[in-house]
Amino acid sequence: MPIYLAVLLGIVEGITEYLPVSSTGHLVLAGHLLGLNDADPATSSFEIVVQLGAILAVVAHYRTLLAERLRGLLVRDPAAVRLASALLIAFAPTAAAGLLLRKTIKAHLFGPLPVAAALIVGGVAMILVERLWVRRRTEHDGTSPDPTGRGQHLKEGLENVTASRALAIGTAQCLSLWPGTSRAMCTIVAGQLLGLSTGTAAEFSFLLALPTLGAATIYEGYKARDILAANVGAASIAVGLVVSFVVAWIVIGTFLRYLRTRGLEPFGWYRIVLGALVLWVLGR
């Protein structure tokens, strides 16, 4: 793979991994536009492995919190144990589904048409949740309309991610195995529906990326190591990882600041427009 392609795909991964727009879907569409073969196992494997850069960006952004929770686990601190348990519980359903459906997903869903369909359906779901759930709950409690869902009636803080909420969020995350759906969208929207503030749902979603994307990246990298070495090359992989790390680190902080004043509806409209555009291009 030429270095410039690795740079472009790394940028796409870094921008879209933690936004509710589907990084895998955007990588598939970008690869299609750049002339990469959708059915090429090296391409689809690189699109998964390049997520490692974005994973490391979460570690960098939350380094203080993660260090505190790791030290807390050593002394059985309740907050640290609760967060670690919630992450493991949320990770389990996706791990099982991913192992069972990995080959089917790569064979049938890594293409522009399935991605476009998932983008549109997910966009509609995001808009409906914002308008019919988050905003109405805020108005019902007599507070000013707030698309971010930061009213007191919604739970603020990672300590509110109980075991039952974590399991529900993890089950919803399974839907993101369909490229174009978006792991961030599934987990954030699920958190909103479970009574978490948008900011708390987003933070848990980012932290949940560590076991979820980490496991997928390690597994895919090991299984496809020979294909990647022969068809992508170490230099292109390294460049893609570095670029995705830098861009994702910037996006995480920016997105969290955005959520303090606005909701997810604009991303829903973006998904619908992009999905419709892809369908129009494919139908020409």
C-alpha positions as MATLAB code, in Angstrom:
seq = 'MPIYLAVLLGIVEGITEYLPVSSTGHLVLAGHLLGLNDADPATSSFEIVVQLGAILAVVAHYRTLLAERLRGLLVRDPAAVRLASALLIAFAPTAAAGLLLRKTIKAHLFGPLPVAAALIVGGVAMILVERLWVRRRTEHDGTSPDPTGRGQHLKEGLENVTASRALAIGTAQCLSLWPGTSRAMCTIVAGQLLGLSTGTAAEFSFLLALPTLGAATIYEGYKARDILAANVGAASIAVGLVVSFVVAWIVIGTFLRYLRTRGLEPFGWYRIVLGALVLWVLGR';
ca = [
       0.000    0.000    0.000;
       1.442    3.407   -0.942;
       2.245    5.658    2.009;
      -0.186    8.364    0.880;
      -3.077    5.876    1.013;
      -2.096    4.868    4.539;
      -2.045    8.552    5.517;
      -5.492    9.192    4.034;
      -7.012    6.116    5.667;
      -5.362    7.019    8.966;
      -6.937   10.471    8.816;
     -10.361    8.992    8.075;
      -9.995    6.526   10.961;
      -8.839    9.193   13.400;
     -11.663   11.592   12.560;
     -14.500    9.080   12.559;
     -13.645    6.472   15.221;
     -15.157    8.349   18.162;
     -17.791   10.303   16.289;
     -21.168    8.551   15.865;
     -20.728    8.221   12.096;
     -18.954    4.824   11.738;
     -15.213    4.716   11.171;
     -15.372    1.323    9.454;
     -18.094    2.553    7.144;
     -16.084    5.636    6.230;
     -12.958    3.532    5.682;
     -14.880    1.230    3.351;
     -16.252    4.203    1.396;
     -12.861    5.943    1.331;
     -11.156    2.777    0.135;
     -13.775    2.406   -2.585;
     -13.224    5.999   -3.749;
      -9.451    5.491   -3.703;
      -9.744    2.441   -5.916;
      -9.050   -0.216   -3.284;
     -10.722   -3.576   -3.751;
     -13.604   -4.052   -1.283;
     -13.099   -7.822   -1.363;
      -9.339   -7.671   -0.797;
      -8.616   -9.264    2.612;
      -5.527   -7.070    3.025;
      -7.621   -3.909    2.675;
     -10.336   -5.005    5.099;
      -7.705   -6.193    7.599;
      -5.823   -2.889    7.416;
      -9.086   -1.020    8.039;
      -9.383   -2.933   11.317;
      -5.738   -2.870   12.384;
      -5.405    0.901   11.845;
      -7.838    1.301   14.764;
      -4.909    0.657   17.107;
      -3.849    4.274   16.688;
      -7.264    5.484   17.820;
      -7.169    3.073   20.779;
      -3.878    4.551   21.946;
      -5.420    8.016   21.623;
      -8.009    7.049   24.277;
      -5.191    5.857   26.538;
      -3.411    9.182   26.048;
      -6.529   11.296   26.653;
      -7.650    9.364   29.744;
      -4.162    8.569   31.045;
      -4.807   10.158   34.454;
      -8.154    8.422   34.980;
      -6.789    5.075   33.774;
      -3.732    5.341   36.017;
      -5.942    6.116   39.030;
      -8.286    3.209   38.273;
      -5.401    0.778   37.738;
      -3.880    1.761   41.080;
      -7.331    1.454   42.598;
      -7.724   -2.096   41.325;
      -4.591   -3.100   43.203;
      -6.175   -2.038   46.478;
      -9.721   -3.064   45.543;
     -11.031    0.494   45.403;
     -14.831    0.310   44.827;
     -14.861    2.937   42.047;
     -12.050    1.195   40.166;
     -13.618   -2.249   40.547;
     -17.024   -0.913   39.461;
     -15.648    0.690   36.288;
     -13.526   -2.340   35.365;
     -16.497   -4.652   35.915;
     -18.769   -2.445   33.810;
     -16.272   -2.428   30.945;
     -15.854   -6.215   31.032;
     -19.611   -6.783   31.178;
     -20.188   -4.418   28.242;
     -17.373   -5.981   26.244;
     -18.552   -9.606   26.606;
     -21.568   -9.588   24.209;
     -19.593   -7.972   21.378;
     -16.658  -10.338   21.873;
     -18.930  -13.365   21.550;
     -20.836  -11.960   18.562;
     -17.627  -10.871   16.838;
     -16.058  -14.315   17.084;
     -19.208  -15.978   15.754;
     -19.941  -13.538   12.920;
     -16.481  -12.273   11.895;
     -16.215  -14.217    8.635;
     -19.809  -13.543    7.599;
     -19.429   -9.812    8.246;
     -16.203   -9.535    6.253;
     -17.678  -11.554    3.389;
     -20.993   -9.738    3.009;
     -21.033   -6.359    4.759;
     -17.743   -4.680    3.790;
     -19.171   -2.807    0.812;
     -20.712    0.582   -0.063;
     -24.339   -0.615   -0.243;
     -24.529   -2.218    3.246;
     -22.639    0.764    4.682;
     -25.051    3.263    3.104;
     -28.065    1.417    4.492;
     -26.566    1.335    7.990;
     -25.666    5.032    7.847;
     -29.228    6.037    7.006;
     -30.914    3.776    9.562;
     -28.506    4.879   12.294;
     -28.982    8.537   11.409;
     -32.757    8.262   11.698;
     -32.384    6.487   15.046;
     -30.108    9.225   16.419;
     -32.510   12.007   15.418;
     -35.507   10.209   16.929;
     -33.711    9.586   20.227;
     -32.613   13.220   20.477;
     -36.076   14.599   19.710;
     -38.339   12.045   21.373;
     -36.252   11.036   24.384;
     -33.426   13.358   25.445;
     -35.142   16.686   24.751;
     -38.553   15.617   26.041;
     -37.096   14.300   29.300;
     -35.369   17.633   29.848;
     -38.541   19.611   29.087;
     -40.672   17.286   31.245;
     -38.549   18.103   34.286;
     -39.150   21.816   33.759;
     -35.637   22.657   32.690;
     -34.740   24.473   29.499;
     -34.570   22.347   26.318;
     -31.066   20.944   26.180;
     -30.049   18.635   23.305;
     -27.015   17.463   25.274;
     -29.138   15.832   27.931;
     -27.142   17.399   30.748;
     -30.156   18.045   32.955;
     -30.114   16.725   36.511;
     -32.669   14.053   35.673;
     -30.043   12.298   33.553;
     -27.221   10.531   35.388;
     -23.877   12.304   35.200;
     -20.654   10.435   35.986;
     -19.152    7.021   35.232;
     -20.208    5.739   38.668;
     -23.757    5.595   37.283;
     -22.822    2.914   34.744;
     -24.231   -0.008   36.698;
     -23.834   -3.663   35.727;
     -27.298   -3.762   34.152;
     -26.638   -0.567   32.170;
     -23.261   -1.913   31.062;
     -24.832   -5.145   29.821;
     -27.482   -3.240   27.859;
     -24.847   -0.933   26.334;
     -22.690   -3.933   25.424;
     -25.636   -5.680   23.800;
     -26.372   -2.552   21.762;
     -22.718   -2.398   20.757;
     -23.174   -5.716   18.919;
     -25.139   -3.813   16.276;
     -21.959   -1.946   15.394;
     -20.473   -5.113   13.906;
     -22.412   -4.056   10.789;
     -20.066   -1.546    9.076;
     -21.739    1.822    8.827;
     -23.718    1.470   12.053;
     -21.046    3.022   14.345;
     -19.881    1.646   17.661;
     -19.944    5.148   19.144;
     -23.512    5.725   17.959;
     -24.792    2.417   19.355;
     -23.183    2.845   22.767;
     -23.911    6.567   23.222;
     -27.551    6.255   22.157;
     -27.982    3.180   24.365;
     -26.539    5.132   27.282;
     -28.951    8.003   26.626;
     -31.939    5.647   26.579;
     -30.745    4.134   29.867;
     -30.793    7.510   31.580;
     -27.156    8.556   31.297;
     -26.225   12.058   30.221;
     -24.809   12.315   26.713;
     -21.405   13.257   28.117;
     -21.263   10.263   30.471;
     -22.491    7.913   27.747;
     -19.770    9.243   25.433;
     -17.023    8.838   28.043;
     -18.050    5.244   28.751;
     -18.192    4.626   25.001;
     -14.625    5.904   24.597;
     -13.337    3.728   27.449;
     -15.246    0.717   26.135;
     -13.256    1.107   22.924;
     -10.149   -0.092   24.770;
     -11.206   -3.747   25.246;
     -13.517   -3.842   22.216;
     -11.269   -2.357   19.546;
      -8.156   -3.677   21.266;
      -9.367   -7.268   21.062;
     -10.524   -6.864   17.446;
      -7.254   -5.246   16.392;
      -5.013   -7.813   18.067;
      -7.077  -10.719   16.750;
      -7.224   -9.375   13.197;
      -3.562   -8.364   13.198;
      -2.506  -11.852   14.266;
      -4.822  -13.700   11.871;
      -3.896  -11.519    8.872;
      -0.230  -10.876    9.702;
       1.095  -12.583    6.572;
      -1.403  -10.887    4.263;
      -0.700   -7.489    5.805;
       3.060   -7.936    5.575;
       2.886   -8.995    1.926;
       0.261   -6.557    0.631;
       0.367   -3.514    2.919;
       3.857   -3.385    4.379;
       5.243   -2.413    7.771;
       5.930    1.196    6.779;
       2.368    1.862    5.621;
       0.924    0.194    8.724;
       3.141    2.296   10.998;
       2.243    5.520    9.195;
      -1.468    4.726    9.328;
      -1.269    4.049   13.077;
       0.619    7.259   13.856;
      -1.743    9.407   11.785;
      -4.880    7.835   13.272;
      -3.456    8.305   16.799;
      -2.759   12.021   16.385;
      -6.058   12.815   14.657;
      -8.160   10.721   17.076;
      -6.545   12.377   20.116;
      -7.560   15.790   18.781;
     -11.075   14.591   17.927;
     -11.780   13.087   21.379;
     -11.197   16.355   23.222;
     -13.031   18.388   20.595;
     -16.052   16.077   20.559;
     -16.401   16.093   24.349;
     -16.338   19.910   24.365;
     -18.955   19.915   21.610;
     -21.259   17.650   23.625;
     -21.327   20.156   26.477;
     -23.375   22.545   24.347;
     -24.981   20.483   21.593;
     -26.534   17.104   20.916;
     -26.083   14.335   18.386;
     -28.789   15.328   15.890;
     -26.398   17.055   13.406;
     -24.470   13.792   13.094;
     -27.721   11.989   12.338;
     -28.471   14.333    9.443;
     -24.904   13.953    8.196;
     -25.294   10.162    8.167;
     -28.568   10.340    6.237;
     -27.145   12.722    3.619;
     -23.979   10.657    3.184;
     -25.915    7.382    2.946;
     -28.331    8.844    0.398;
     -25.410   10.227   -1.621;
     -23.750    6.812   -1.704;
     -26.980    5.163   -2.831;
     -27.416    7.790   -5.557;
     -23.865    7.268   -6.831;
     -24.256    3.494   -6.809;
     -27.549    3.778   -8.689;
     -26.150    5.879  -11.509;
];
